[in-house]
Amino acid sequence: MRAPDFLPRGFRAAFPFLVLPLAAAAAEFSLTVPPAATDRAVQVVRFTLPKDLKPPVVLRQGERRIPVQVAPDRTAVFIVERQAAGAAQSYRLAPAAGETEPAAAGVQVAALPGQMRITVGGTEAVVYRMDQEDLPRPDIKPEYKRAGYLHPIRTAAGTVVSDDYPVQHVHHHGIWTAWVRTAFQGRAPDFWNMGQKRGTSEFVGVDWTWSGPVHGGIVTRQRMVDLSVPAPVPVLNETWELTAYAVPAVAGAPALRIFDLLVTQTSATSDPLVLPVYHYGGLGYRGRGEWFGADKGFFLTSEGETDRVKANGKAMRWVHHYGAVAGGVAGVTILGHPGNPRAPQPVRVHPREPYVSFTPQQNEEFRVAPGQPFLARYRFVAFDGPPDRALLEALWQGFAAPGNLTMETK
């Protein structure tokens, strides 16, 4: 399942404005990320090497060497940790000329029995589950079994900030995707509430994986299946492109574990899947079991709302969910891309349970039809410590509106 070290299919589609080929080649180049009106954090910057500049290359900011990952198609990727409003970031790019790259664990993907394990800096960051028989306890009924989701999700300190098969809602899993109220061929399959036996989501396969000093990830396939008829009918084919990053230290922030998820759903038949107005379904995240209860889990939204009841159903650019762990608090921020359908999407925030759902059909009917795929991008940021609204907004700006890199020969 391992492929050569290259960028995933959706990476270029997600950030097309950062691909800047150079017409001329020289021994050294000056790279600049121009100033912006807002603070930005963790910008993933891509550019194409000039034809005559062959890898390996060296990227520096001042005297500091910046990790850069170059794919066989000559696409180079590096991360701008933090950029203050009004300030440009300048770099120098040159041939390595015999200079060796410092050893770094970066992002590594390993295929293990029933799972794909992604590590950052040598420690586990996130796991993609492939075996529906790998259950946390023996009392889970067959109709609830599924694979094709993410759990556990860990902070840089190793703190787990997700749950799997919680007793309150056995059909919840770390990070997963499913639709609830639907209309398909005159029936109403439910791919979320699997206990009703009207629908399910199946793991299909892993297309490829890649690892590297800056990023690594996996491309997987799932499908949503209608179980409301004697012969199950595939309804949607789904692809996940998961990209994890080795994020350097960000000034004024705790250690961050960051990964992007690009979700693409296409019709498996000639009929559309209609999604009537409903208050949850889409992309789900389930927090730690200890966060169950109105006074145990906490929220902060991009609009500054901390009351989970008032936050429920509101459109938001990002939401942070956190709670108590040994030694303090930890949590996950979910950033929605402005290019997503109905962005900023409404979010279901449960009044007691530790979960949220980005739900584009909350206010208006939605559909996935032949030739009209559903495509959505999200960034997840896991960390220990309380949330800082300014930092989370800078992270969203870095995801949603990264700077347009400029280059000049020196």
Order of alpha helices (4+ residues) and beta strands (2+ residues): alpha-beta-beta-beta-beta-beta-beta-beta-beta-beta-beta-beta-beta-beta-beta-beta-beta-beta-beta-beta-alpha-beta-beta-beta-beta-beta-beta-alpha-beta
